[in-house]
Amino acid sequence: MGTPEFAVATLDAICKAGHDVAAVVTVPDKPAGRGLQLRPSAVKEYAVAHNLRVLQPEKLKSEEFLAQLREVNAEVFVVVAFRMLPEVVYAMPKHGTFNVHASLLPNYRGAAPIHHAVMNGETKSGVTTFFLDRQIDTGDIIDSIEVPIRPDETTGELYDELMQKGAELAVRTLQSISDGTVTTRPQPQLPADQLKPAPKIFKEDTYIDWNRPAAEIYNKVRGLCPSPCACTRMRNRKGAEEQIKIFEAQILSSGKPAQKAGSVRINLPDTFAISTADGEISVKKLQLQGKSRLDIEAFLRGFHPENYNLEVF
């Protein structure tokens, strides 16, 4: 059971390991692109290409879908980046339902564990398999793999690594279930103020607060790259706001900033620096609203600072 590319790696690994995939469950096709044509999920595309049965329920509690699941008669369900399952579904198979989650539980429960780990400046992450229970990402842990996070690593880079480690861990977990050697342990019970959540990221969460420290902003840029991408805004001389997406940056300096937070300093040919609470961030790759994504030298060659109020917010 899965939807995005992250889940395809696990499905592929399970197939290549010789397990009998009785069916694949994914979301219904959705309109996408300019023509709003129906587009299948990455998981469905893989399943169709490999002649696997595909189920696409609108509602997970519908009698039609539950009947289909019973007919499939799978011994275990594997869930990767899907939806929250009702108990009537996850309790159905003989050997239970396990999830492959892209964090070291109990931290970073939720929809965006990779983004939040990078944004928070973590030095390690990982993948965890656990049996589902009634609450989100709280079931007993089966196994895990730890992965270091480089200081300059982006969410996109960590995503790719955890995608492969998750596939490896899923196969290892399936083998232990098949062998009858699987063991579990309860998740550590941390106080609420020590748990680090990973909720879904919305558009308003992508905007940078330049009154924050440079290191925090740098981590936010890494954590939102390549998608949904860290954003800021700048006004042109007519007073209209233009959005800027920042794909790459570096900490230029720390200490007392020379200008107020959000002030822009340009030095040709390659410096577009923005003041923070305690220094400056140098933007390396960006995209001005309605324009192409560019490295900073190419951007500055075509940028006319006289047309803008050189402050971001």
Residue pairs with C-beta under 8 A, 6 or more apart in sequence:
1 24
1 25
1 26
1 77
1 78
1 79
1 80
1 82
1 85
2 8
2 10
2 11
2 24
2 25
2 26
2 43
2 79
2 80
2 81
2 82
3 26
3 27
3 41
3 42
3 43
3 81
3 82
4 41
4 42
4 43
4 81
5 42
5 163
6 80
6 81
6 102
6 159
6 162
6 163
6 166
7 42
7 43
7 80
7 81
7 82
8 42
8 43
8 46
9 163
9 164
9 166
9 167
10 78
10 80
10 100
10 166
10 167
10 170
11 21
11 24
11 43
11 46
11 47
11 80
12 46
12 167
13 167
13 168
13 170
13 171
14 21
14 78
14 167
14 170
14 171
14 174
15 21
15 50
15 52
17 171
17 174
17 175
19 171
19 174
21 52
22 53
22 72
22 73
22 74
23 52
23 53
23 54
23 55
23 68
23 69
23 72
23 74
24 43
24 44
24 46
24 47
24 52
24 53
24 54
24 55
25 54
25 55
25 56
25 57
25 82
26 40
26 41
26 43
26 44
26 47
26 54
26 55
26 56
26 82
27 41
27 56
27 83
28 56
28 57
28 58
29 38
29 39
29 40
29 41
29 44
29 56
30 38
30 39
31 37
31 38
31 39
32 38
32 39
33 39
40 48
44 54
44 56
46 52
47 53
47 54
48 54
53 72
55 65
55 68
55 69
55 72
57 64
57 65
57 68
59 65
60 83
60 85
60 86
60 89
61 86
61 88
61 89
66 88
66 89
69 89
69 92
70 92
74 93
75 93
75 94
75 95
76 93
76 94
76 95
76 96
76 97
76 98
76 174
76 177
77 89
77 90
77 92
77 93
77 96
77 97
77 98
78 97
78 98
78 100
78 170
78 174
79 85
79 90
79 97
79 98
79 99
79 100
79 132
80 99
80 100
80 166
80 170
84 136
85 97
85 132
87 134
89 97
90 96
90 97
90 132
91 97
95 177
96 131
96 132
97 131
97 132
98 129
98 130
98 131
98 132
98 142
98 173
98 177
99 129
99 130
99 131
99 132
99 137
99 139
100 127
100 128
100 129
100 166
100 169
100 170
100 173
101 109
101 113
101 127
101 128
101 129
101 130
101 137
102 108
102 113
102 114
102 125
102 127
102 159
102 162
102 166
103 109
103 113
103 114
103 117
103 125
103 126
103 127
103 128
103 198
104 124
104 125
104 126
104 128
104 144
104 146
105 128
105 130
105 137
105 141
105 144
105 187
106 137
106 138
106 187
106 188
106 189
106 190
106 195
107 190
107 195
107 196
108 116
108 117
108 125
108 196
108 197
108 198
109 136
109 137
109 138
109 195
109 197
109 198
110 116
110 136
110 137
110 197
110 198
110 199
110 200
111 198
111 199
111 200
111 201
112 198
112 199
112 200
112 201
113 125
113 198
114 125
114 155
114 158
114 159
114 162
115 155
115 198
115 201
115 223
115 224
116 196
116 197
116 198
116 199
116 223
117 125
117 149
117 158
117 198
117 223
118 149
118 153
118 154
118 155
118 158
118 219
118 222
118 223
119 219
119 220
119 222
119 223
119 224
120 196
120 219
120 223
121 215
121 216
121 219
122 149
123 148
123 149
124 146
124 147
124 148
124 149
125 146
125 147
125 149
125 158
125 162
126 144
126 145
126 146
126 147
126 162
126 165
127 144
127 145
127 147
127 162
127 165
127 166
127 169
128 141
128 142
128 143
128 144
128 169
129 141
129 142
129 143
129 144
129 169
129 170
129 173
130 137
130 139
130 140
130 141
130 142
130 184
130 187
131 139
131 140
131 142
131 184
132 139
133 139
133 140
138 187
139 187
140 184
140 185
140 186
140 187
141 184
141 185
141 186
141 187
142 173
142 176
142 182
142 183
142 184
143 169
143 172
143 173
143 176
144 169
145 165
145 168
145 169
147 158
147 161
147 162
147 165
149 158
150 157
152 222
153 222
154 222
154 223
154 225
154 226
155 222
155 223
155 224
155 225
155 226
156 225
156 226
156 227
173 182
176 182
176 183
201 224
201 228
203 228
206 224
206 228
206 229
206 230
206 231
207 230
207 231
207 232
207 233
208 217
208 220
208 221
208 230
208 231
208 232
208 246
208 312
209 217
210 217
210 232
210 261
210 262
210 274
210 275
210 276
210 277
210 312
210 313
211 261
211 262
211 276
211 277
212 276
212 277
213 276
213 277
213 278
213 279
214 251
214 252
214 253
214 254
214 276
214 277
214 278
214 279
214 280
214 281
215 251
215 254
217 249
217 276
217 281
218 249
218 250
218 251
218 281
220 230
221 230
221 246
221 247
221 248
221 249
221 281
223 230
224 230
225 247
225 248
226 247
229 245
229 246
229 247
229 287
230 245
230 246
231 243
231 244
231 245
231 246
232 243
232 244
232 246
232 274
232 312
232 313
233 241
233 242
233 243
233 244
233 312
233 313
234 241
234 242
234 244
234 264
234 308
234 309
234 310
234 311
234 312
234 313
235 241
235 242
235 308
235 309
235 311
236 242
236 307
236 308
236 309
237 306
237 307
237 308
237 309
242 288
242 289
242 290
242 308
243 288
243 289
244 286
244 287
244 288
244 289
244 312
245 286
245 287
245 293
246 283
246 285
246 286
247 284
247 285
247 286
247 287
247 293
248 283
248 284
248 285
249 281
249 282
249 283
249 284
250 281
250 282
250 284
251 279
251 280
251 281
251 282
252 273
252 279
252 280
252 281
252 282
253 279
253 280
254 278
254 279
255 278
255 279
256 278
257 275
257 276
257 277
257 278
257 279
257 280
258 265
258 275
258 280
259 265
259 275
260 275
261 275
261 276
261 277
262 274
262 275
262 311
262 312
262 313
263 274
263 275
263 310
263 311
264 272
264 273
264 274
264 310
264 311
264 312
265 271
265 272
265 273
265 274
265 275
265 280
265 310
266 272
266 273
266 300
266 303
266 305
266 310
267 273
268 300
269 297
269 300
269 301
270 296
270 297
270 300
271 282
271 296
272 282
272 283
272 286
272 296
272 299
272 300
273 280
273 281
273 282
273 283
274 280
274 281
274 283
274 312
282 296
283 296
284 295
284 296
285 293
285 294
285 295
285 296
286 293
286 294
286 296
286 299
287 293
287 294
288 299
288 303
